Amino acid sequence: MILRTLFIVSTMVTVAWAQSPVGAKVETAPVPTSGDAADDPAIWVHPTDPSKSLVIATDKNAGLAVYDLAGRQLQFLSDDEPDNVDLRNDFLLGGQRVTLLAASDRADNEIALYVLDPNTRTVRNVSARSIGTNVAIYGICMYRSSTGNYYAFVTSKSGGLEQWRLFDDGSGKVDGQMVRSFDVGSDCEACVADDETGFLFVAEETEGIWRYGAEPGAGTSRVQVDSTNGFLTADVEGLALYYASGGRGYLIASSQGDNTFQVYDRQAPHTHRFNFEIVSSGSIDGVTDCDGLEVMNRGMGSAFPQGMLVVQDGSNSGGNQNFKFVGWQDISIAASPDLLVDPTYDPHVLVTCTSVASTTQRLGANALRLTSGNRPVLGSNWRVNLDCTGHSSTGTGWLFGYDRSSSGTVIPGAGEILVDASSRRLFRVRTNHFGLNLPIDVAIPSNVSLCGTRIFAQGICGGANHRVELTNALDIVLGF
């Protein structure tokens, strides 16, 4: 069913695989500063010549480094103390579509924003102001909603997480506004958001990986993907998503405590598939104490025709810390069975929702008992009020959603049926109403394929002696 995911409770299913070694093909020049300095990478694919793609990575003591696919440093932008970095394409700035980068600046607890020039392959700061957060900032990740909005999530050592909407301020700069905050529990740095499913994954370092909703109205409900009592060993560090067609792909995590990388299905219930370590290969040393990582499914020229994984190395035998590039094909064939390889699928093609979310009342022969508290926006909780006032305190309330409407069939003493119960049922909620006006929250997935979907909803209030009363109908359209 098209909205089946509204009511599926995900559970973790694990399949153990033997740990396998893979080697890096390329390592970057060391970062400029010594000690624990290198941290987190992002990958940019050149729009016309994939061989000119870049890795943008942080030296958390000094700034951003830009590397080519051979690991050569092309630019170093000195800019405070960026810890994590992420990027999204097609951000509308000054009427032009640009690649926007966001970094977590630990020096001032700020969000630093940049654009990448595809012609010069360099980055520049476009922050409209000092965008100060309300937490001691640690990590950052970006999210592009099906509504067309862009967001940055920031994490902290205290466990606090904030979501910021990013927008063009009208002067060629990018500003931010906090739209949501909640507490993960304890020290959390890494996060990654899935633009297609609306999932937000957060690594709580000593506990494991959590999945939240990425939209501002998604609330604080969460599902645990894995724990440090499972396949992970604290600290749980970097997170990245390998996209593939049809909603397939993988979530990859750095299990720093045992120097391994864990691979899970991107789709719920996020089954564990494989774990591997990155060992010495020729003159390139292995990877230990990995912090941040990023993965790209798309082919990037002859160097990485099947995509690649980029990881931070906590101890580089060649000097200061650096980053290692691993061919995705090498990771794929190390697994049994092989992992997916989908180098032509572009997960970052701009697809937006064009339908405005709406609700329309339809009474029929029934009194008004069902009302909508807000618009049914993709990626949010739709609030429905089922008014069963006057019914037995032990009564049951129902809310149904179907894909066709109906009218004309009246049940004496109950009312008119306004939904076609022979059509496809999209959701059903059952609850005790206690003879009250009962609010019901329906989670709408952040899935652009649902944009414009029409749903016809009707409620039922049950009371003593099996007496029931049908409510009016709500005809809704999912959208932005």
Buried (B, 14 or more C-beta within 10 A) or exposed (E): EBBEBBEEEBEBEBEEBEBBEBBBBBBBBBBBBEEEBBBBBBBBBBEEEBBBBBBBBBBBBBBBBBBBBEBEBBBBBEBBBBBBBBBBBBBBBEEEEBBBBBBBBBBBBBBBBBBBEBEEBBBEBBBBEEBEBEBEBBBBBBBBBBBBBBBBBBBBBBBBBBBBBBBBBEEEBBBBEBBBBBEBBEBBBBBBBBBBBBBBBBBBBBBBBBBBBBBBBBBEEBBBBBBBEBBBBBBBBBBBBBBBEEEBBBBBBBBBBEBBBBBBBBBBBBBBBBBBBBBEBEEBBBBEBBBBBBBBBBBBBEBBBBBBBBBBBBEBEEEBBBBBBBBBBBBBBBBEEEBBBBBEBEBBEEEBBEBEBBBEEBBBBBEEBBBBEBBBBBBBBBBBBBBBEEBBEEBBBBBBBBBEBBBEEBEEEBBBBBBBEEEEBBBEBEEBBBBBEBEBBBBBBBBBBBBBBBBBBBBBBBBEEEEBBBBBBBBBBBBB
